[in-house]
Amino acid sequence: MPKTQLPTSSVQPITAVIVRGFKSLGGKVDHRVAFRPLTVLAGANSSGKSTAMQPLLLLKQTLESGFDPGALLLHDTHVRFTMADQVLSRAPGRPAATRVRIGVEIGNATTAVSEFERRPRKGFDLMATEYSRGAEKVVLTTSTPHDQIVSITEKPFEEIRQRLEKQLGRNLRWQPLRNRCFFGVSLAEERGGEMVFPFQPTLTTAEPYEYALRRIIHVPGLRGNPARTYQTTAVGEMFPGTFESYVATIVSEWQEHTPRLMQQLGSDLESLGLTWKVQAKQLNATEVELRVGRLPHPRQGGALDLVSIADVGFGVSQTLPVVVGLLAADEGRMVYLEQPEIHLHPHAQVGLAKLLADAASRGVRVVVETHSALLLLALQSLVAEGRLPSESVLLHWFQRAEDGQTVVISGELDKSGAYGEWPEDFGRVILNAESRYLDAMESPPS
């Protein structure tokens, strides 16, 4: 087996998700869906757009759990499955899959892919984690021997093992150890015929992948109704669960400590024609109130013209998590936005494109699942105007084959913002609708 030094710690962006046997992404080979600074997922309803992102969210919620849920936590805030069979791929005339592969690529084509097997009437067991860097590959299972593990540990860690072994007078060995959805390795010693882990966790080869997954900001399509008050949350580097729960407290924190971000938040919302000001008020230890400017632009006396976010249109409350999430994200972090255009006027959908481009230019990995032709056209315009590099954008079109499996067709924008002919692009749908209307106008019913 080729020797490779696997990473033990770093901050690297997620560059692809790798899937096989998951819902409509079945077959005999891995599906790789790549991510650029700005990635657009488009396609008809039930074509597999969410299916491409749910594997990442499944790993994220497994890692975020306050207890060890086993190899995969199927039902939580990001994705909700009640049976293992709901996860597995099915195709007409073929036996149901029993295994699923989910992997993460970070940085320069460094990957960790875990393989899970269904347990009857239960969840999944972790069977193996495959670490790759280029052509080099190492597979960790419960039976991977110490000698092979030595080849994948970084030199400083192996030196620590040798020093501890000498100091303690014990025979210490590297042993595979499941850390939820990944296999890592840790130091172990044999006691009474069993391997115990007195120093765990010593080394987790999956650490950079786990870190990248836990840092994902997930803004779901269903973001709840606007409320009179919002629960106070902790605000730190990680945002477990879906992001909308943190927005009110983040605004309160920015208001107190980061006026620059508050000013940018107001400017971004004003550019969408929603409001010019957001204000947070900490009511007590557990509640925050959000108030917004009633008008889209500031006017004399407007500082006093603030109302509860529950008393304005849905557009503000549904878009605020999107804008705050984009501003809160730092370089290398993935922000996954489901239908960010929900409840937005066409003008605002066009304006949203610039906010996405601004985040991508700061190094944020923005992934947008959308049905908005205007949003896509606005992104093309930014590229054609030279305000968004074409190489920063990647488009994935999802469609279902006759056997129900998802087919992903990827496209890049050229310097003029064009992406060529997609299987069933938004533009054709709009043109067909306009043509139908004009034909009806010219030939009204008798």
DRENGUKOL-283155 format. One record per residue (C-alpha): x, y, z; residue number from 1. Coordinates in steps of 0.001 Angstrom, whole numbers. Layout:
# residues N
{{X, Y, Z}, NUM};
...
END
This chain:
# residues 446
{{0, 0, 0}, 1};
{{1459, 3415, -904}, 2};
{{2577, 5513, 2032}, 3};
{{1069, 8946, 2493}, 4};
{{1199, 11543, 5240}, 5};
{{-2359, 12524, 6079}, 6};
{{-3213, 15955, 7479}, 7};
{{-3811, 16274, 11209}, 8};
{{-4853, 19896, 11489}, 9};
{{-5488, 22775, 9080}, 10};
{{-8189, 25155, 7920}, 11};
{{-9103, 24271, 4360}, 12};
{{-12305, 24902, 2377}, 13};
{{-14601, 22113, 1257}, 14};
{{-14020, 21711, -2479}, 15};
{{-16324, 18754, -3222}, 16};
{{-18753, 16239, -1777}, 17};
{{-18348, 12592, -2782}, 18};
{{-21409, 10333, -2692}, 19};
{{-22483, 6863, -3725}, 20};
{{-25603, 4913, -2810}, 21};
{{-27349, 7925, -1260}, 22};
{{-30988, 8357, -2348}, 23};
{{-31010, 9194, -6079}, 24};
{{-27201, 9297, -6312}, 25};
{{-26666, 5580, -6767}, 26};
{{-24683, 3478, -9192}, 27};
{{-21354, 1692, -9037}, 28};
{{-19054, 4723, -9010}, 29};
{{-18713, 7734, -6749}, 30};
{{-20480, 10972, -7658}, 31};
{{-18300, 14049, -7137}, 32};
{{-20044, 17428, -6913}, 33};
{{-17418, 20183, -6873}, 34};
{{-17622, 23592, -5205}, 35};
{{-16125, 26886, -6300}, 36};
{{-16252, 30159, -4346}, 37};
{{-19777, 30535, -5765}, 38};
{{-21655, 27368, -6727}, 39};
{{-25215, 27315, -8050}, 40};
{{-27423, 24224, -7807}, 41};
{{-30383, 24349, -10180}, 42};
{{-32916, 21994, -11691}, 43};
{{-36538, 20921, -11527}, 44};
{{-38265, 20014, -8291}, 45};
{{-37218, 16613, -6890}, 46};
{{-34297, 16410, -9296}, 47};
{{-31666, 15824, -6616}, 48};
{{-30347, 19287, -5677}, 49};
{{-30888, 18747, -1958}, 50};
{{-29699, 15151, -2285}, 51};
{{-26263, 16432, -3256}, 52};
{{-25968, 18541, -86}, 53};
{{-27736, 16323, 2455}, 54};
{{-24718, 13992, 2843}, 55};
{{-22614, 16912, 4103}, 56};
{{-25404, 17991, 6442}, 57};
{{-25789, 14409, 7677}, 58};
{{-22105, 14339, 8639}, 59};
{{-22374, 17815, 10178}, 60};
{{-25275, 16925, 12455}, 61};
{{-23573, 13679, 13457}, 62};
{{-20468, 15599, 14517}, 63};
{{-22475, 18323, 16274}, 64};
{{-24495, 16014, 18505}, 65};
{{-23988, 16392, 22250}, 66};
{{-23818, 12596, 22567}, 67};
{{-22286, 9882, 20414}, 68};
{{-25177, 8909, 18115}, 69};
{{-23206, 6168, 16379}, 70};
{{-21895, 6330, 12837}, 71};
{{-24700, 8564, 11484}, 72};
{{-27318, 10668, 13255}, 73};
{{-30234, 10263, 10872}, 74};
{{-32777, 12614, 12434}, 75};
{{-31908, 16090, 13689}, 76};
{{-32070, 19731, 12642}, 77};
{{-30380, 19543, 9221}, 78};
{{-31850, 16362, 7709}, 79};
{{-34554, 14052, 9026}, 80};
{{-34649, 10350, 8228}, 81};
{{-36515, 7831, 10349}, 82};
{{-35201, 4656, 8702}, 83};
{{-31916, 3668, 7122}, 84};
{{-33766, 2602, 3956}, 85};
{{-34764, 6229, 3362}, 86};
{{-31076, 7086, 2931}, 87};
{{-30168, 4271, 567}, 88};
{{-30343, 4387, -3203}, 89};
{{-32991, 2393, -5063}, 90};
{{-33403, 1675, -8756}, 91};
{{-36121, -295, -10621}, 92};
{{-35184, -3907, -11180}, 93};
{{-32156, -3769, -8902}, 94};
{{-31737, -4936, -5326}, 95};
{{-31805, -2157, -2750}, 96};
{{-28404, -834, -1749}, 97};
{{-27093, -1803, 1679}, 98};
{{-24125, 555, 1796}, 99};
{{-23614, 4270, 1321}, 100};
{{-20388, 6209, 767}, 101};
{{-20100, 9838, 1883}, 102};
{{-16931, 11823, 1561}, 103};
{{-15468, 15303, 1790}, 104};
{{-12755, 16849, -344}, 105};
{{-10839, 19765, 1122}, 106};
{{-8064, 21951, -199}, 107};
{{-6076, 20424, -3001}, 108};
{{-7873, 17130, -3687}, 109};
{{-7363, 15679, -195}, 110};
{{-10339, 13475, 645}, 111};
{{-11871, 11439, 3437}, 112};
{{-14617, 9042, 2333}, 113};
{{-16487, 6920, 4869}, 114};
{{-18455, 3821, 3970}, 115};
{{-21507, 2878, 6037}, 116};
{{-23537, -324, 6109}, 117};
{{-27188, -607, 7047}, 118};
{{-28061, -2606, 10152}, 119};
{{-31445, -4395, 10019}, 120};
{{-34150, -2303, 11723}, 121};
{{-31480, 54, 13041}, 122};
{{-29130, 2669, 11660}, 123};
{{-25681, 2380, 10103}, 124};
{{-22309, 984, 11096}, 125};
{{-19083, 2628, 9980}, 126};
{{-17157, 85, 7919}, 127};
{{-14144, 2066, 6688}, 128};
{{-12728, 5527, 6085}, 129};
{{-10591, 6019, 3007}, 130};
{{-8092, 8858, 3067}, 131};
{{-6625, 10014, -241}, 132};
{{-4203, 12613, -1465}, 133};
{{-3768, 12472, -5211}, 134};
{{-2952, 8889, -6197}, 135};
{{-2009, 7900, -2642}, 136};
{{-4636, 6121, -580}, 137};
{{-4958, 4642, 2912}, 138};
{{-8013, 2769, 4243}, 139};
{{-8735, 2611, 7965}, 140};
{{-10967, -157, 9362}, 141};
{{-11200, -1852, 12732}, 142};
{{-8566, -4345, 11548}, 143};
{{-5955, -1976, 10066}, 144};
{{-2648, -3126, 11611}, 145};
{{-270, -945, 13596}, 146};
{{2473, -1084, 10959}, 147};
{{210, 408, 8294}, 148};
{{-1008, 3103, 10664}, 149};
{{2579, 4142, 11395}, 150};
{{2894, 4997, 7700}, 151};
{{29, 7513, 7845}, 152};
{{825, 9277, 11110}, 153};
{{2702, 12544, 11003}, 154};
{{6296, 12202, 12214}, 155};
{{5834, 14252, 15449}, 156};
{{3011, 11960, 16576}, 157};
{{5054, 8824, 16002}, 158};
{{7886, 10393, 18006}, 159};
{{5435, 11043, 20871}, 160};
{{4381, 7389, 20815}, 161};
{{7961, 6181, 21010}, 162};
{{8797, 8601, 23833}, 163};
{{5705, 7636, 25872}, 164};
{{6401, 3960, 25307}, 165};
{{9911, 4388, 26679}, 166};
{{8888, 6558, 29638}, 167};
{{5994, 4349, 30737}, 168};
{{7568, 1024, 29927}, 169};
{{4428, -32, 28071}, 170};
{{3907, -1422, 24610}, 171};
{{1852, 1306, 22937}, 172};
{{393, 790, 19483}, 173};
{{-1597, 2800, 17022}, 174};
{{-5143, 1471, 16858}, 175};
{{-8113, 2462, 14644}, 176};
{{-10777, 4318, 16597}, 177};
{{-14220, 5373, 15392}, 178};
{{-14984, 9019, 15997}, 179};
{{-18655, 9109, 14995}, 180};
{{-18660, 9138, 11168}, 181};
{{-14905, 8765, 10589}, 182};
{{-12197, 6340, 11567}, 183};
{{-9178, 7966, 13160}, 184};
{{-6295, 6434, 15090}, 185};
{{-5249, 6649, 18715}, 186};
{{-2660, 5166, 21027}, 187};
{{-3723, 1956, 22723}, 188};
{{-2252, -790, 24858}, 189};
{{-3297, -4354, 25446}, 190};
{{-4737, -5153, 28872}, 191};
{{-6226, -8538, 29639}, 192};
{{-6477, -9421, 25964}, 193};
{{-8326, -6188, 25075}, 194};
{{-7083, -2929, 23573}, 195};
{{-7723, 118, 25755}, 196};
{{-7159, 3778, 24955}, 197};
{{-5564, 5501, 27965}, 198};
{{-4482, 8531, 25939}, 199};
{{-7423, 9078, 23607}, 200};
{{-7858, 11098, 21602}, 201};
{{-4199, 11213, 20609}, 202};
{{-4549, 11664, 16879}, 203};
{{-7581, 12065, 14664}, 204};
{{-6732, 11849, 10988}, 205};
{{-10196, 13212, 10162}, 206};
{{-9685, 16435, 12121}, 207};
{{-9479, 18896, 9165}, 208};
{{-12561, 17305, 7555}, 209};
{{-14528, 17391, 10798}, 210};
{{-13541, 21013, 11329}, 211};
{{-14644, 22041, 7830}, 212};
{{-17984, 20237, 8247}, 213};
{{-18741, 21728, 11651}, 214};
{{-18041, 25222, 10282}, 215};
{{-20769, 24991, 7612}, 216};
{{-23430, 27689, 7912}, 217};
{{-26728, 26164, 6799}, 218};
{{-29601, 28535, 6009}, 219};
{{-32570, 26258, 5189}, 220};
{{-35425, 27017, 2837}, 221};
{{-37943, 26922, 5699}, 222};
{{-36772, 29680, 8033}, 223};
{{-39779, 30012, 10312}, 224};
{{-42244, 32853, 10818}, 225};
{{-41096, 36264, 12104}, 226};
{{-41418, 36457, 15880}, 227};
{{-41841, 39163, 18507}, 228};
{{-38825, 37841, 20383}, 229};
{{-36015, 35412, 19660}, 230};
{{-34163, 33123, 22023}, 231};
{{-30697, 34236, 23090}, 232};
{{-27939, 31966, 21786}, 233};
{{-24190, 31672, 22118}, 234};
{{-22207, 33231, 19289}, 235};
{{-18840, 31705, 18534}, 236};
{{-16897, 30115, 15727}, 237};
{{-19343, 27242, 15224}, 238};
{{-23086, 27398, 14583}, 239};
{{-24550, 23970, 15418}, 240};
{{-27935, 23348, 13865}, 241};
{{-29479, 25651, 11295}, 242};
{{-28341, 29252, 11212}, 243};
{{-31585, 31199, 11618}, 244};
{{-31592, 30503, 15373}, 245};
{{-28462, 32633, 15834}, 246};
{{-29396, 35705, 13805}, 247};
{{-30976, 37858, 16531}, 248};
{{-28085, 37343, 18962}, 249};
{{-25493, 37930, 16220}, 250};
{{-27168, 41253, 15368}, 251};
{{-27151, 42157, 19069}, 252};
{{-23437, 41304, 19312}, 253};
{{-22557, 43284, 16188}, 254};
{{-24565, 46235, 17440}, 255};
{{-22501, 46306, 20630}, 256};
{{-19061, 45344, 19367}, 257};
{{-18810, 45558, 15545}, 258};
{{-20483, 48692, 14147}, 259};
{{-18815, 48098, 10775}, 260};
{{-20832, 44918, 10254}, 261};
{{-24024, 46590, 11453}, 262};
{{-23505, 49349, 8914}, 263};
{{-22876, 46780, 6176}, 264};
{{-25964, 44809, 7187}, 265};
{{-28133, 47910, 6875}, 266};
{{-26557, 48798, 3542}, 267};
{{-27077, 45299, 2132}, 268};
{{-30720, 45164, 3192}, 269};
{{-31290, 48634, 1765}, 270};
{{-29768, 47540, -1561}, 271};
{{-32444, 44841, -1709}, 272};
{{-35183, 47398, -1043}, 273};
{{-36223, 45738, 2228}, 274};
{{-35205, 48105, 5031}, 275};
{{-32353, 50432, 5911}, 276};
{{-31884, 49539, 9557}, 277};
{{-32005, 46584, 11922}, 278};
{{-31921, 47056, 15672}, 279};
{{-31617, 44413, 18395}, 280};
{{-32705, 44841, 21989}, 281};
{{-31754, 42366, 24696}, 282};
{{-34961, 42155, 26711}, 283};
{{-33695, 39754, 29372}, 284};
{{-31308, 36835, 29765}, 285};
{{-33241, 34691, 27318}, 286};
{{-34933, 36982, 24776}, 287};
{{-33878, 39380, 22030}, 288};
{{-36241, 41666, 20126}, 289};
{{-35543, 42610, 16520}, 290};
{{-36843, 45903, 15157}, 291};
{{-36422, 47167, 11596}, 292};
{{-36923, 50387, 9716}, 293};
{{-40442, 50506, 8345}, 294};
{{-39279, 52199, 5127}, 295};
{{-36714, 50808, 2660}, 296};
{{-34519, 53944, 2794}, 297};
{{-33605, 56411, 5582}, 298};
{{-35571, 59640, 5882}, 299};
{{-35631, 62490, 8349}, 300};
{{-36955, 61150, 11623}, 301};
{{-36639, 57597, 10336}, 302};
{{-34462, 56538, 13262}, 303};
{{-37621, 56592, 15348}, 304};
{{-39698, 54798, 12716}, 305};
{{-38793, 51257, 13774}, 306};
{{-41253, 48399, 14151}, 307};
{{-41065, 44777, 15197}, 308};
{{-39790, 42482, 12466}, 309};
{{-43074, 40617, 12932}, 310};
{{-44956, 43673, 11623}, 311};
{{-43280, 43942, 8211}, 312};
{{-43399, 41722, 5168}, 313};
{{-41974, 38211, 5144}, 314};
{{-39149, 39342, 2873}, 315};
{{-37179, 40922, 5738}, 316};
{{-37385, 37995, 8163}, 317};
{{-36672, 35427, 5456}, 318};
{{-33726, 37335, 3975}, 319};
{{-32083, 38488, 7215}, 320};
{{-30554, 35023, 7938}, 321};
{{-29144, 34960, 4392}, 322};
{{-27478, 38365, 4651}, 323};
{{-26217, 37837, 8218}, 324};
{{-24877, 34404, 7291}, 325};
{{-22924, 35812, 4347}, 326};
{{-21457, 38598, 6500}, 327};
{{-20654, 36285, 9421}, 328};
{{-18757, 33776, 7284}, 329};
{{-14988, 33988, 7215}, 330};
{{-12544, 32791, 4578}, 331};
{{-12824, 29105, 3705}, 332};
{{-16186, 28571, 5427}, 333};
{{-19057, 27094, 3433}, 334};
{{-22420, 28890, 3484}, 335};
{{-25237, 26731, 2105}, 336};
{{-28314, 28767, 1165}, 337};
{{-31538, 27002, 271}, 338};
{{-33804, 29158, -1872}, 339};
{{-32406, 32518, -726}, 340};
{{-34827, 34254, -3071}, 341};
{{-37920, 33134, -1114}, 342};
{{-40405, 36020, -612}, 343};
{{-38186, 38442, -2546}, 344};
{{-39401, 40871, -5206}, 345};
{{-37625, 40463, -8587}, 346};
{{-35613, 43627, -7902}, 347};
{{-34329, 42117, -4669}, 348};
{{-33514, 38793, -6370}, 349};
{{-31265, 40670, -8781}, 350};
{{-29649, 42622, -5941}, 351};
{{-28990, 39420, -4010}, 352};
{{-26499, 38332, -6670}, 353};
{{-24074, 41091, -5658}, 354};
{{-24192, 40027, -2004}, 355};
{{-23349, 36451, -3013}, 356};
{{-20504, 37689, -5202}, 357};
{{-19158, 39932, -2428}, 358};
{{-18995, 36972, -18}, 359};
{{-17293, 34774, -2612}, 360};
{{-14702, 37497, -3243}, 361};
{{-13773, 37362, 477}, 362};
{{-13012, 33653, 183}, 363};
{{-16341, 32319, 1481}, 364};
{{-17595, 29137, -213}, 365};
{{-21161, 30081, -1169}, 366};
{{-23457, 27264, -2323}, 367};
{{-26862, 28404, -3554}, 368};
{{-29792, 26123, -4296}, 369};
{{-32188, 28202, -6356}, 370};
{{-35136, 28293, -8739}, 371};
{{-34616, 31960, -9602}, 372};
{{-33843, 32717, -13248}, 373};
{{-33314, 36363, -12301}, 374};
{{-30689, 35487, -9706}, 375};
{{-28762, 33401, -12215}, 376};
{{-29030, 36105, -14882}, 377};
{{-27784, 38709, -12408}, 378};
{{-24744, 36540, -11629}, 379};
{{-24063, 36230, -15359}, 380};
{{-24270, 40015, -15653}, 381};
{{-21717, 40493, -12859}, 382};
{{-19327, 38200, -14718}, 383};
{{-19909, 39997, -18032}, 384};
{{-19298, 43351, -16292}, 385};
{{-16000, 42107, -14884}, 386};
{{-17207, 42335, -11272}, 387};
{{-17150, 38576, -10641}, 388};
{{-14391, 36326, -12037}, 389};
{{-15887, 33648, -14271}, 390};
{{-13561, 31007, -12797}, 391};
{{-15105, 31625, -9360}, 392};
{{-18525, 30370, -10502}, 393};
{{-19649, 26787, -11067}, 394};
{{-23153, 25724, -12134}, 395};
{{-24661, 22297, -11509}, 396};
{{-27889, 21338, -13269}, 397};
{{-29772, 18380, -11764}, 398};
{{-32240, 16187, -13625}, 399};
{{-33754, 12739, -13121}, 400};
{{-33114, 9885, -15549}, 401};
{{-35844, 7412, -16467}, 402};
{{-34705, 5029, -13732}, 403};
{{-35103, 7774, -11123}, 404};
{{-31384, 8354, -10637}, 405};
{{-30005, 11891, -10579}, 406};
{{-27817, 13121, -13417}, 407};
{{-25615, 16117, -12647}, 408};
{{-24469, 18269, -15561}, 409};
{{-21901, 20932, -14665}, 410};
{{-21079, 24115, -16515}, 411};
{{-18746, 27074, -16223}, 412};
{{-19348, 30664, -17234}, 413};
{{-17146, 32181, -19898}, 414};
{{-15820, 35732, -19694}, 415};
{{-19074, 37072, -21141}, 416};
{{-21126, 35290, -18459}, 417};
{{-22574, 32693, -20849}, 418};
{{-22828, 29062, -19797}, 419};
{{-23909, 27400, -23032}, 420};
{{-26918, 25168, -23466}, 421};
{{-28153, 23438, -20354}, 422};
{{-30656, 20566, -20623}, 423};
{{-33606, 22734, -19647}, 424};
{{-32369, 26138, -18665}, 425};
{{-34336, 28888, -16962}, 426};
{{-34087, 31185, -19973}, 427};
{{-35943, 28813, -22262}, 428};
{{-38796, 28435, -19767}, 429};
{{-39179, 32219, -19529}, 430};
{{-38985, 32680, -23309}, 431};
{{-41583, 29952, -23848}, 432};
{{-43930, 31637, -21357}, 433};
{{-43479, 35023, -23038}, 434};
{{-43985, 33484, -26475}, 435};
{{-47173, 31766, -25318}, 436};
{{-48509, 35073, -23976}, 437};
{{-47678, 36964, -27191}, 438};
{{-49286, 34248, -29301}, 439};
{{-52426, 34488, -27185}, 440};
{{-52460, 38291, -27529}, 441};
{{-52197, 38046, -31296}, 442};
{{-54867, 35359, -31545}, 443};
{{-57410, 36038, -28809}, 444};
{{-60167, 33447, -28317}, 445};
{{-63286, 34073, -30367}, 446};
END
